């Protein structure tokens, strides 16, 4: 886990043995008075950036961002061009968000969140409960007092970011190398503290995916890997809310890409959780290891994304090892090309069911988004909010009323590979789609009662591809906003 004083980082490094900015290919088309508006990209064209290439198979490729570097144009140019997911390096950790008990501050975290979402990127929260980078007041607590402070911290931070983030690393690095629990001050509050953290997080934000994150859990036969696996298996069996596991994937000279890495990913995924490579960096940016870890993720349907821990080598916590995909001058390295080629060669993610989009007739029935009552539709403002002008969901091949499903990786996907991005399943799922100001990945809630509502007032949809910012609000045929819709 990068972060904290440089000296501590280096000590830790030596101790180790070691829904996407989704390029919305499924468009919203206005029908009736406006006719069908569709976009027909070349399905065979290779993407030229990491984020776009990953999105082709329904995944994301992200990076860690530091608020202090957002004034560096060389840094932000690469980050904005290449990635579609962002993690804050330190700005959402406990010491940054609650430096004094009961006094929360989110200015630095919000700076990163706003920068990312204004560019259509999604954001992961990192991290809520961790033995390191606790503020001084928290370090001094013990027992039930610390337990209550942890609960209050989770509630306070998640309330601020409610419905905004793709996922949270709820608990970070809670295991020893042999698979036993780390003897931290949090562990001292009772062996159930991780479960309490996850249950608190689910109650605080039902729409965000909840992850456990750790390092040295890439080798399937390693004790630590098995310890984390057994915990997640137990949680799933008992209904403890957990949606994903993050493998930090810090490969050093002493911990290379293991030959059973894909087995690890698929084994975690088989428990019913998503798998994410959350903090990737590799000594000397080994081309074979970068290509190998990327391909392993692509081979596992529930491996939903890869995040490198920094943009350029000079931004890395391991800068002397040149571990990233861009050198200190911002030039692409050989490892970059190997990753991009692997992403471009990926087939559509099998977790998004359905035949190839080239099939002309989609299946009917379950999965469509339809009005909850007969005659409900979406109106196009300025044609008239009361004339019933119908807006339908199209994919790029112009097929109306496609089948849409919430996949295991929590994407709301159209028949084939065209998709809208959803940040969760069930109660309070956030559907992310273009907003009226042209910014991608704005959030919408799919609520338990069937309503689709904007997370913030005034959010709307673009008729994507018109180029004029034409707004499509969520209206029914009588001009009433936020009417009920269901997934049939």
Secondary structure, DSSP 8 states (H G I E B T S, - for coil): ---S-HHHHHHHHHH----------S-EEE-STT--------TT---SSHHHHHHTTT-EEEEEE-GGGTT-HHHHHHHHHH-SEEEESSTTSHHHH-SBTTB---HHHHHHHHHHHTTT-EEEEEEEEESSS--HHHHT--HHHHHHHHHHHHHHHHHHTTTT-SEEEEEE--B-TTSSB---TTGGG-TTHHHHHHHHHHHH-TTSEEEEEESS--STTSHHHHHHHHHHHHHHHHT----EEEE--EEBTTB---TTHHHHHHHHHTTT-EEEEEEEEEGGG-HHHHHHHHHHHHTSTTEEEEEES-SBGGGSTTGGG--SSB-TTS-B-HHHHHHHHHHHT----TTS-SS-TT-SS---STT-EEESSTT-----TTT-SSS---EEEB-TT--BS--EEE-TTSEEEESTT-EEEES-SSTTEEEEE--TTS-S-EEEEE-TTSBEEESSTT--EE-TTSSS--EE--B-TTS-BS-BEEE-
